[in-house]
Amino acid sequence: MRNLKPILILPALAVSALAAIPAPADAYTYSTITTFNNTNGAEPESSMIRSGNKFYGVTENTVFRYNSNNGHFDVLWTACMTTGCAYNFFGKLVIDTNGNLYGTAVDGGANGGGAVFELVKPATGTTWTFADLYDFCSVKVGTVCTDGKFPNSLAFDGSSYDGTSQLFGTTSFGGTSDDGTVFTLHLSGGVWSEKAIHSFSGAPSDGSGPRSVLFVDSLNNLWGTTSSGGSATNRGIAFELAHGANLWTSPWTETVIYNFCWNGGTCPDGWNPGALVADASGNFLGGAVGGGANSDGLVYKLSNGSCHEGGTPTFWCSTTLHDFNGTDGKAPYSELTLDGSGNIFGTTIIGGANSEGAVYEVSGTTETTLYSFCPAAGCDDGSQPMAGITFDASGDLFGLTSTGGTSNVGVLYELASP
């Protein structure tokens, strides 16, 4: 398991055996596509992306592709092709219009602080070319990496990436206060340059430890969450970063739009929030790992309004769409996926009928558990899914588990729609 797992901030998540819950009448059909075995990958934690009939993703030590048309699974690159497995891949990939892939290594790289890389698609043959675009911890003040340390997923503006526009992302540590950064990468003259456009400063006025992929809106403003920081409870924030006239040279302005658990207590509005995804009405949806009515996490909606936090106005308003109760899932970590009707799909790390995680759907405020992992000894179907759901063109669901399978290092699975 990668050495940064504590970023999840998952205290007291051990659960006892839970009573089985009946499958819905219109149950999805589960199948294991690939079992990871350390050679083809191990412990995937990040969601896949899809281009046509091909799915792309990362494990700790590989970048892979799955073709749903012919069932072929291919390792495109392994970190061990370089000396000493110097990269530890993590985060959702970006694919450009030429089929090249961009991603992050959460640690490793030239300075041990992580890197951004590109995999160039071969014009002929099957050999992809690996390029290290930027190594974090290239700029330090004392022991603090002011340019950021341990990057997460990349993001970009628009529905397709052109391979030259700016990329955005977060680092879980580094920045001026070592509380993490939002960064951008800029290509000029064939060379990528990096800039931390916001350094988080932690509680009580700012967030700390961002770990989720950013949402880039149509105006190139950035929206995201941090796993901690914010208010006196230090349970995470949702934020916006608005740019100036120029995305690269102008300063960016942060606004904290919501402080999770701002009222303290058992955090009925959740803590340790996941990535934000926008719905058709301009609201943001996400999952929170803990808190809620049962302290098992929840799915939330943030709406732009004039809600108060401790008497202070102008914050966004939070609505709980579903409180998990253990039997239907616990600790919803992954980013959410919306279908064409606005229904929400996601995974929980643990909970479900067998306490090993679940895939769920929320329609309005009604939750349905679509699959509970590990119905039999050995968890050959996988367990503890940390990655979210990716749809194919037919509406079938594809995902990854971080453990389970015959080698206990995860699986790639499909849930065929009824």
Backbone hydrogen bonds, N-H to C=O, Kabsch-Sander energy under -0.5 kcal/mol:
donor,donor_aa,acceptor,acceptor_aa,energy
5,K,2,R,-1.2
7,I,4,L,-2.3
8,L,5,K,-2.3
9,I,6,P,-1.6
13,L,10,L,-0.6
27,A,24,P,-1.1
29,T,416,A,-2.1
30,Y,28,Y,-0.6
31,S,414,E,-2.0
33,I,31,S,-0.5
33,I,412,L,-2.7
34,T,412,L,-1.7
36,F,34,T,-0.6
36,F,410,G,-2.1
38,N,41,G,-2.6
39,T,37,N,-0.9
43,E,409,V,-2.7
46,S,58,V,-0.5
49,I,56,Y,-2.3
51,S,54,K,-2.9
54,K,51,S,-1.9
55,F,66,Y,-3.2
56,Y,49,I,-2.7
57,G,64,F,-1.8
59,T,62,T,-2.6
60,E,42,A,-2.4
63,V,77,W,-2.7
64,F,57,G,-2.7
65,R,74,D,-2.6
66,Y,55,F,-2.7
67,N,72,H,-2.8
68,S,53,N,-2.6
68,S,66,Y,-0.7
71,G,67,N,-1.9
74,D,65,R,-2.9
76,L,63,V,-2.4
76,L,74,D,-0.7
77,W,63,V,-1.6
79,A,61,N,-2.7
81,M,78,T,-2.2
82,T,79,A,-1.7
85,C,82,T,-1.4
86,A,79,A,-0.6
88,N,107,D,-1.3
89,F,60,E,-1.7
89,F,87,Y,-0.5
90,F,104,T,-2.3
94,V,102,Y,-2.3
96,D,100,N,-2.4
97,T,161,Y,-1.9
99,G,96,D,-1.9
101,L,119,L,-2.5
102,Y,94,V,-2.6
103,G,117,F,-2.2
105,A,115,A,-2.8
106,V,88,N,-2.3
106,V,104,T,-0.5
107,D,88,N,-0.7
108,G,112,G,-0.6
109,G,86,A,-1.4
112,G,109,G,-0.7
113,G,136,F,-0.6
114,G,108,G,-2.7
115,A,105,A,-1.7
116,V,134,Y,-2.3
117,F,103,G,-2.5
118,E,131,A,-2.7
119,L,101,L,-3.0
120,V,118,E,-0.6
120,V,129,T,-3.1
128,W,126,T,-0.7
129,T,120,V,-1.9
130,F,128,W,-0.5
131,A,118,E,-2.6
133,L,116,V,-2.3
133,L,131,A,-0.8
134,Y,116,V,-1.6
136,F,114,G,-2.2
136,F,134,Y,-0.5
137,C,148,G,-1.0
141,V,144,V,-2.3
144,V,141,V,-1.8
146,T,139,V,-1.0
146,T,144,V,-1.2
147,D,139,V,-1.0
148,G,145,C,-1.8
149,K,173,F,-2.1
150,F,113,G,-3.2
152,N,170,T,-3.0
154,L,92,K,-1.0
155,A,168,F,-2.3
161,Y,95,I,-0.9
167,L,185,L,-1.6
168,F,155,A,-2.7
169,G,183,F,-1.9
170,T,153,S,-0.6
171,T,181,T,-2.1
172,S,150,F,-2.4
173,F,149,K,-2.3
175,G,145,C,-2.4
178,D,175,G,-0.8
179,D,200,F,-0.7
180,G,174,G,-2.4
181,T,171,T,-1.5
182,V,198,H,-2.2
183,F,169,G,-2.8
184,T,195,K,-2.3
185,L,167,L,-2.5
186,H,193,S,-2.8
187,L,164,T,-0.6
188,S,186,H,-0.5
188,S,191,V,-2.3
191,V,188,S,-1.7
193,S,186,H,-2.8
195,K,184,T,-2.1
197,I,182,V,-1.8
197,I,195,K,-0.9
198,H,182,V,-1.5
200,F,180,G,-2.4
200,F,198,H,-0.5
202,G,207,G,-2.2
205,S,202,G,-0.5
206,D,202,G,-1.8
208,S,228,S,-2.1
209,G,179,D,-2.7
215,F,223,W,-2.7
216,V,214,L,-0.5
217,D,215,F,-0.6
217,D,221,N,-2.5
220,N,217,D,-2.0
222,L,241,L,-2.5
223,W,215,F,-2.3
224,G,239,F,-2.0
226,T,237,I,-1.9
227,S,209,G,-1.6
228,S,208,S,-2.2
229,G,234,N,-0.5
230,G,206,D,-2.4
231,S,204,P,-1.7
234,N,230,G,-1.5
235,R,230,G,-0.5
235,R,260,F,-0.5
236,G,229,G,-3.0
237,I,226,T,-0.5
238,A,258,Y,-2.3
239,F,224,G,-2.7
240,E,255,T,-2.3
241,L,222,L,-3.0
242,A,253,T,-2.7
250,S,246,N,-1.5
253,T,242,A,-2.9
255,T,240,E,-2.6
257,I,238,A,-1.9
257,I,255,T,-0.8
258,Y,238,A,-1.6
260,F,236,G,-2.3
260,F,258,Y,-0.6
262,W,259,N,-1.1
264,G,261,C,-1.8
267,C,264,G,-1.5
270,G,267,C,-2.0
271,W,290,G,-1.8
272,N,235,R,-2.3
274,G,287,G,-3.4
277,V,285,L,-1.8
279,D,283,N,-2.3
282,G,279,D,-1.6
284,F,302,L,-2.4
285,L,277,V,-3.0
286,G,300,Y,-1.8
288,A,298,L,-2.7
289,V,272,N,-2.2
290,G,271,W,-2.1
292,G,267,C,-2.6
295,S,292,G,-1.0
296,D,324,F,-0.6
297,G,291,G,-2.7
298,L,288,A,-1.6
299,V,322,H,-2.3
300,Y,286,G,-2.8
301,K,319,T,-2.4
302,L,284,F,-3.3
303,S,301,K,-0.5
303,S,317,C,-2.8
307,C,315,F,-2.0
309,E,312,T,-2.5
312,T,309,E,-1.5
315,F,307,C,-1.8
316,W,257,I,-2.8
317,C,303,S,-3.1
319,T,301,K,-2.6
321,L,299,V,-2.8
321,L,319,T,-0.6
322,H,299,V,-1.5
324,F,297,G,-2.1
324,F,322,H,-0.6
326,G,329,G,-1.9
327,T,325,N,-1.0
329,G,326,G,-1.0
330,K,350,I,-2.0
331,A,296,D,-2.4
333,Y,331,A,-1.1
334,S,347,T,-0.6
337,T,345,F,-2.2
339,D,343,N,-2.0
342,G,339,D,-1.9
344,I,362,V,-2.8
345,F,337,T,-2.6
346,G,360,Y,-1.9
348,T,358,A,-2.3
349,I,331,A,-2.6
350,I,330,K,-2.0
351,G,355,S,-0.6
352,G,326,G,-2.8
355,S,352,G,-1.1
356,E,373,F,-0.5
357,G,351,G,-2.5
358,A,348,T,-1.2
359,V,371,Y,-2.5
360,Y,346,G,-2.6
361,E,368,T,-2.3
362,V,344,I,-2.6
363,S,366,T,-2.9
364,G,362,V,-0.6
365,T,363,S,-0.7
366,T,363,S,-2.2
367,E,365,T,-0.6
368,T,361,E,-2.8
370,L,359,V,-2.2
370,L,368,T,-0.8
371,Y,359,V,-1.6
373,F,357,G,-2.2
374,C,382,G,-0.5
379,C,376,A,-1.8
382,G,379,C,-2.0
383,S,403,T,-2.1
384,Q,356,E,-3.3
386,M,384,Q,-0.5
387,A,400,L,-0.6
390,T,398,F,-2.3
392,D,396,D,-1.8
395,G,392,D,-1.5
397,L,415,L,-2.7
398,F,390,T,-2.2
399,G,413,Y,-1.9
401,T,411,V,-2.2
402,S,384,Q,-1.6
403,T,383,S,-2.0
405,G,379,C,-3.3
408,N,405,G,-1.3
409,V,404,G,-0.6
410,G,404,G,-2.6
412,L,34,T,-2.8
413,Y,399,G,-2.5
414,E,31,S,-2.6
415,L,397,L,-3.1
416,A,29,T,-2.9
416,A,414,E,-0.5
